Amino acid sequence: MNKFKTAIKFGKIRVLNVAEKPSVARSIATVLARDHTIEETKSPYNKLFKFNFKLGEQDAEMWMTSVTGHLKNLKYPKQYQKWDKWDPLIILKDAEIENVISYEKRFLEENLQRFAKQCSQLILWLDCDREGENIAFEVLEVCKATNPQIKVHRAHFSAVTYVDIKKALENLQQPDENLSNSVLARQEIDLRIGASFTRFQTLLLQQQFNLSSIVSYGPCQIPTLGFVVQRQKEIDSFVKEKFWFIQCVDQTGCEYNWSRGNIFDEMIVLLLFERCFTEQAQVTDVQQKEVQKWKPYPLSTIEFEKLASRKLKVSAHKAMDLAEKLYNRGYISYPRTETNKFPPTINLQNIIRDQINHPVWGQYAQNLIHSNFDQPRAGNKDDKAHPPIHPVKMMSESDAQTTQEWDIYQLITRHFLACCSKNAKGSETTINLQVKEESFYKQGLIITEKNFLEIYPYDEWSQSSVPKYNIGDIIQINLKVQNGKTSPPKPLTEAELIGMMDKNGIGTDATIHEHINTIQERDYAIKKGQIIKPTKLGLALVESYEVLGFTLHKPHLRALMEQRMNEVAQGVKQKNEIVEATIKEMSGILQELQQKKNLIIQTFGQYLEALKDYDENNDDENPQNREPNQQLQQQQQRNKPTKKEQQQQQQQQQQNFQQKCNTCGTQLVEIKQTNGSILEVCLQCRQAQEKSQPTNTSNFQTKTFKTQTNHNNEETFKCNQCHKQMKIRQSKIKNSYFFGCLGYPQCNQAIFLPDSIKSIQRTEKKCKKCNSILFQTEYSENSTLQQKSQLLCLFPGCSEGLKTEWRNQSKESQQTNLNYSKTKQGYIKQQVQCKKCNGFGHLEDVCNNNTKTMISLIETNQEDKKDKLCPSCGVTGRHPKGSTCPMKRVKKKNQ
């Protein structure tokens, strides 16, 4: 206030004070003097408040009035109003523009000029942001038109409270012309680009496609639309990908997470599953530690808009409108701020103390004052103009004008109190299980101190219990291979869109919500609930630019403009310099568009036609509209990996290297196990070995896994019932091998092999009797055979060793193999051909006119004694009287 000391000898001074809104003018007048008088002016909404006040040592008569936002409007002169008369390129770079007082603001201009004549000092109480600074220069320009000698001061404040207003009067400054020029630069750039591109698009497309609305373009609205379209394209083009994982559930029903996560190769998962399959696991580690859930950062405008949209279901545009009203009535601080940390000079205890009598959270505020206060976290943003949004006066629910206004005030106040609280605390328990070579884990949480969560319902910390185990415990488990499918990206929410715009520099904290509202007003996007989707018009427009190689909808153009405007605000560059550079760049784009206008019409029409069935009103947020497998995945609460995460997982789970499989020549895959060893796997042969063993192709010794597949489909035995491939499997109970149909469980055809076979591998050799693939078989020590390794045909009638071992099978396996004869019959009918007569169903060894074919002999008299197997051919039932087994006859002839 020492600025006014020199005026003491001249007596009382008269000071004109101008606020940006009538409500702020009323609030400031009420704060400084309750006994003020009110006079009507030419503008019915902008009153004149008069009161006496002491500015330092100087007595002053204060006149307080207001404007309603911008006084001036940047526009083209009348001669440019006809769209079809002027080339859009001229509108963009050559047409003159004028900055004039709006017709509806003429009475405000008269008020200011009349008041300024009678005052010697001018204090500008406009909002403390760039727009407010530009309005301040508009006001002082009007006032100086009638009083060039008036002294100008700028008041900086963040809340309409006595403390803030008094502090502003004690620290009056000069208005910042750089901030004002940055706004003028933005206004001119947006006007020239918006007018020229809108005229071009509308004149080109409106009549051609019978569009009812203007096809507008804005440097911020189109990139905003671009985000919305991009998300919709990602959803529409998404291709689900199946993944597999091993599920581990213990004896208490607790489900553990596989340390490898989700893998996108079923073979690898099956290999790992078979390798680790067991019914017991060992608890290798039990860790318990204290954890914290951090309280929120102080509230910036961007986070406020996101919270209001996500938690209160209030649009960002509506939320800012309500916050403005609360600010104007003196309940909250200035709602347009980038700052998310409180300055050290602010008295947080006093702000909390104002809330201790509140009927809802008064007791909580009192506890904060007495013992639970904790310094708020410091964010990384500070616009040096305003503190984070916070309450400045207590408001009860009955004081609120609407329910939504109360919700907004409640959110801001609860957020502030949460910022001044302690972090929530909990105890986290992690249990690690080792199941052979694989590890699983489970985390549980118990909240011990809720702290800020008691007052902050907009965040949550879910508790989950885990069983009580000790290290070394052996527990019963159940392992299963489960699968799922990746889900498409979720529809874009307004909160997400705000974050994208902020991250990419589209708009400012004060304008982002306006751009989102604009694309809805222009019929480019539709908002249903919290979901924002593009309309057919929005999709067709952006897709047309995309396919023709234009990047008008990409954020980098606007981000560059915003960067240049910041340089003007900082005084680094001049306004005209960045305007000229931007218009030059956009002129080149507009010229190219004009050259390709026929292509634009063609492409736009194609997209409109392709989108005729597009339903912009479809509620993608409703789980009932999703496929059942997606709902199931939601219930399981499994995180679905993105494509980038999928690639990272593939790189972690399997790494290609130079070694090749000795059997089929396929490049091997490397899998890292939890014990640090490396497993080399052939995905074709389903074989694996430890990497520590010799890996050259000449001595590649493999362990054959329990699940194998013949890799040449044309040589694989086909199921007689469903004609799908038969696959060698290993029983999890007895570890014995059997033929299982790939059509299982719809087809349960199976052929059990003797229990004494401990390993089996397919070869390229074929049986001389039935032309089937031969397998290299190894027998266990308790086998009755002298040779422990043989090349065998899987049909017992062909191989003596297999026939002998078949007799020693358990009754259970013999009973199961009653179905085998049917499978054998199907095979003989389809595959066994006589080289002598070219007939099917018998070999040339038994081919004569007086002998029944092999298959006819097998099919005869099947009803007698079905519980008995022929030891030579494995066929059920007794052979015809006086006839020997056809396979036995073949054997004798060969001998």
FENHU-V629761 format. One record per residue. N is the residue number from 1. OMEGA is omega in whole degrees, -180 to 180 (999 if undefined). Layout:
n={N;N}
omega={OMEGA;OMEGA}
This chain:
n={1;2;3;4;5;6;7;8;9;10;11;12;13;14;15;16;17;18;19;20;21;22;23;24;25;26;27;28;29;30;31;32;33;34;35;36;37;38;39;40;41;42;43;44;45;46;47;48;49;50;51;52;53;54;55;56;57;58;59;60;61;62;63;64;65;66;67;68;69;70;71;72;73;74;75;76;77;78;79;80;81;82;83;84;85;86;87;88;89;90;91;92;93;94;95;96;97;98;99;100;101;102;103;104;105;106;107;108;109;110;111;112;113;114;115;116;117;118;119;120;121;122;123;124;125;126;127;128;129;130;131;132;133;134;135;136;137;138;139;140;141;142;143;144;145;146;147;148;149;150;151;152;153;154;155;156;157;158;159;160;161;162;163;164;165;166;167;168;169;170;171;172;173;174;175;176;177;178;179;180;181;182;183;184;185;186;187;188;189;190;191;192;193;194;195;196;197;198;199;200;201;202;203;204;205;206;207;208;209;210;211;212;213;214;215;216;217;218;219;220;221;222;223;224;225;226;227;228;229;230;231;232;233;234;235;236;237;238;239;240;241;242;243;244;245;246;247;248;249;250;251;252;253;254;255;256;257;258;259;260;261;262;263;264;265;266;267;268;269;270;271;272;273;274;275;276;277;278;279;280;281;282;283;284;285;286;287;288;289;290;291;292;293;294;295;296;297;298;299;300;301;302;303;304;305;306;307;308;309;310;311;312;313;314;315;316;317;318;319;320;321;322;323;324;325;326;327;328;329;330;331;332;333;334;335;336;337;338;339;340;341;342;343;344;345;346;347;348;349;350;351;352;353;354;355;356;357;358;359;360;361;362;363;364;365;366;367;368;369;370;371;372;373;374;375;376;377;378;379;380;381;382;383;384;385;386;387;388;389;390;391;392;393;394;395;396;397;398;399;400;401;402;403;404;405;406;407;408;409;410;411;412;413;414;415;416;417;418;419;420;421;422;423;424;425;426;427;428;429;430;431;432;433;434;435;436;437;438;439;440;441;442;443;444;445;446;447;448;449;450;451;452;453;454;455;456;457;458;459;460;461;462;463;464;465;466;467;468;469;470;471;472;473;474;475;476;477;478;479;480;481;482;483;484;485;486;487;488;489;490;491;492;493;494;495;496;497;498;499;500;501;502;503;504;505;506;507;508;509;510;511;512;513;514;515;516;517;518;519;520;521;522;523;524;525;526;527;528;529;530;531;532;533;534;535;536;537;538;539;540;541;542;543;544;545;546;547;548;549;550;551;552;553;554;555;556;557;558;559;560;561;562;563;564;565;566;567;568;569;570;571;572;573;574;575;576;577;578;579;580;581;582;583;584;585;586;587;588;589;590;591;592;593;594;595;596;597;598;599;600;601;602;603;604;605;606;607;608;609;610;611;612;613;614;615;616;617;618;619;620;621;622;623;624;625;626;627;628;629;630;631;632;633;634;635;636;637;638;639;640;641;642;643;644;645;646;647;648;649;650;651;652;653;654;655;656;657;658;659;660;661;662;663;664;665;666;667;668;669;670;671;672;673;674;675;676;677;678;679;680;681;682;683;684;685;686;687;688;689;690;691;692;693;694;695;696;697;698;699;700;701;702;703;704;705;706;707;708;709;710;711;712;713;714;715;716;717;718;719;720;721;722;723;724;725;726;727;728;729;730;731;732;733;734;735;736;737;738;739;740;741;742;743;744;745;746;747;748;749;750;751;752;753;754;755;756;757;758;759;760;761;762;763;764;765;766;767;768;769;770;771;772;773;774;775;776;777;778;779;780;781;782;783;784;785;786;787;788;789;790;791;792;793;794;795;796;797;798;799;800;801;802;803;804;805;806;807;808;809;810;811;812;813;814;815;816;817;818;819;820;821;822;823;824;825;826;827;828;829;830;831;832;833;834;835;836;837;838;839;840;841;842;843;844;845;846;847;848;849;850;851;852;853;854;855;856;857;858;859;860;861;862;863;864;865;866;867;868;869;870;871;872;873;874;875;876;877;878;879;880;881;882;883;884;885;886;887;888;889;890;891;892;893;894;895}
omega={178;177;-176;-176;-177;-177;-175;-174;179;179;-176;177;177;-174;175;178;-177;176;-176;-178;179;-178;179;178;178;-177;-180;178;180;-180;-175;-179;-180;-177;-179;175;-177;178;176;177;178;176;-172;-177;-175;-177;173;179;180;178;178;-179;180;178;-174;178;-174;173;-176;170;-174;171;-178;176;-174;168;175;-179;-177;173;-174;-180;178;-176;175;174;-173;-176;-180;-174;-179;-173;-174;-178;-173;174;179;179;176;178;-177;-169;-172;-175;177;177;-179;-180;-171;175;180;-178;-178;180;-175;180;176;178;180;178;-176;-179;179;-180;-177;178;-173;-178;179;-179;178;175;-177;-179;-180;179;-174;172;-175;180;178;179;178;177;178;178;175;-179;-177;177;178;-178;-179;178;179;179;-177;-175;-177;-180;-172;177;180;178;178;-178;-178;179;-179;176;-178;-178;-178;-179;179;179;178;179;179;-176;179;-177;176;177;-175;-177;179;178;180;-180;178;177;178;178;179;-179;-178;179;-179;-180;-176;-179;-178;-178;-176;-178;177;178;-179;-178;-175;-180;-178;-168;-170;-179;-177;-175;175;180;-176;-175;175;177;-170;175;174;-177;177;-174;-179;172;175;175;-180;177;-178;180;-179;179;180;177;179;179;-176;-176;-176;176;-178;178;-177;175;-178;176;178;179;179;179;-178;-174;179;-177;-180;-179;-177;179;176;-175;179;-179;179;-180;-173;176;-176;-177;180;-180;179;177;-180;179;180;-179;-175;-172;176;179;-180;176;178;176;-176;-178;173;-178;177;-178;177;-180;179;168;-172;174;-176;172;172;-164;171;-178;-178;-180;176;-180;179;179;-179;180;-174;-172;-178;-177;177;-179;-180;180;179;-180;180;178;179;179;177;-180;177;178;-179;179;173;-179;180;177;-177;-172;179;-178;175;-172;175;171;-178;176;-179;-177;-176;-179;-178;-179;179;179;177;-177;178;-175;-172;178;-179;-177;-177;-175;-180;-179;179;178;179;178;177;-179;-173;-171;-170;-179;176;-176;-180;175;180;177;-176;-179;179;-179;177;-178;-175;173;175;-179;-180;178;177;178;-179;176;176;-178;180;179;-177;-179;178;177;179;178;178;179;-180;179;-180;179;-178;-178;179;179;179;179;178;178;-178;-180;177;176;173;-178;-180;178;-177;179;178;178;177;177;173;179;-172;-175;-175;-179;179;-179;178;179;176;-176;172;179;-180;178;-178;179;-173;180;178;-176;-170;-178;-176;176;-179;179;-172;176;176;-177;176;178;178;179;175;178;180;179;173;-176;179;-179;174;-179;176;170;179;178;176;178;177;-178;178;176;179;177;-175;175;179;179;177;-179;177;179;179;-179;179;-179;-176;175;177;-177;178;179;-178;-173;-176;-178;179;-180;177;178;-178;-178;174;179;-180;180;175;-178;178;-179;179;-172;178;-176;175;180;176;173;177;180;180;179;-177;-178;-178;-179;178;177;-178;-174;179;174;178;-177;-178;-178;-180;-173;-171;180;-179;179;177;178;-180;178;179;178;176;179;175;-180;-180;180;-179;-180;179;-178;-177;-178;-177;176;-179;-179;-179;-179;178;180;-178;177;177;179;-179;177;179;177;180;179;-177;-174;178;177;179;179;-179;-178;179;179;179;-179;176;179;-179;-177;-176;179;-180;-178;-179;180;180;-177;-180;-178;-178;-179;-179;180;-179;-179;-176;-177;177;177;179;179;177;-179;179;178;179;178;-180;-178;174;180;179;178;178;180;179;179;179;179;180;-173;-178;-179;179;173;-165;-176;179;-180;-179;-177;-173;178;180;178;-176;180;-177;177;179;-180;-175;179;178;-180;-179;178;178;-170;169;-177;177;-177;-178;179;-178;175;174;-177;-179;177;177;-174;178;-171;-177;-179;-179;-180;-174;167;-179;-177;-176;180;-177;178;171;-172;174;-172;-176;-179;-178;179;-179;180;-179;-175;-175;176;172;-177;172;-172;178;179;179;-179;178;-177;-176;-177;178;-176;176;173;177;-178;178;177;179;9;179;177;-176;178;-178;176;-178;177;-179;-179;-175;177;-178;174;-178;179;178;175;178;-178;-178;180;-179;-176;-175;176;179;177;177;-179;174;-174;174;-178;177;-176;-179;177;179;-179;175;177;-178;178;-176;168;-173;167;-175;177;-173;180;-176;-173;-179;-178;-180;178;-179;-178;-179;-179;-176;179;177;178;-180;179;178;179;180;-177;174;179;-175;-178;179;178;180;179;179;-179;-178;180;-172;-168;-173;-177;179;180;-178;-178;-178;177;-180;174;177;177;-179;180;-178;-177;168;-173;-176;-176;177;177;-179;-176;179;177;-179;-174;-175;172;-180;-174;-175;172;-178;-178;-176;-180;173;-177;-178;-176;179;-178;-179;175;180;177;-179;-178;-180;-179;176;179;-178;178;177;177;178;-179;-179;-179;180;180;999}
